[in-house]
Amino acid sequence: MLDDTYFMKQALIEAQKAADRGEVPVGAVIVCKERIIARSHNLTEVLNDVTAHAEMQAITAAANVLGGKYLNDCTLYVTVEPCVMCAGAIAWAQTGKLVFGAEDEKRGYQKYASNALHPKTVVVKGVLREECAQLMKEFFLARRK
């Protein structure tokens, strides 16, 4: 069944790809009409670009697929709560729905700009929260060794 859990598992696959490349393990997929139209993961190290977050990469790819900048009929699945920069991009793209796994208490948009998203964007929090959080914990624990 194609539900939020299924699509978050796809975002987790992307997050694992990021971890395998030494990137902070955040993954994203964008779904339109029950079809994945964009997938990405963090690429900040590979591209040497602080803006190359999974969400930013996915939004650009989805806009290219759709041939327009608005994602009103799309859902963005991301393993970790977006930062303020990404929340702004999600708002500008007028993304219809945002689903994220783990909350980011240090850098998440809710802490700094809880009203950053477009007013019509539906937000679902905590889908596969534990799996998403565990991937981040393992990544940073391995970095500190």
C-alpha positions, 0 to 999 in steps of 0.5 A: 500500500502506498501510504506515508510509511511506504514513502518515508521508507523510500526517503530512508533509502535516500538517507542511507545513500547520504550516510554511505557518502559521508553526508549527514543522513537526510533523505527526501522524496517528492510524490505527486499522484502516488508516484515518486517524481523526485528523490534526493539526499544531502549532497553538501559535502560532495558538491561543497555547497551548504545549500545542497540539502536533500529537500532543496535537491528534491524540490529542484528535481520535482519542479523540473519534472513538473515543468513549473515551480509550484508543488501544490499537488505534491507531498515532500517526505523527508527523514528529518525536520527541515531547517529554516532554509528548506522550510522557506523553499518548501513555502515558496514552492507552495508544497501541498504536504510535508511529512517528516520523520524525526524532529530536529530540536537544534536546527529545525524550522519549528524552533526558529520559524514555526510559521515559515511554511505556506499556510496551506501546507499540511504537515505530518510529523513523526512518520517512522520517527525512531528509524529516522532518528536512529540513522542520525544518531548512528552517523554522529556517534561514528563521527565522534569516535 
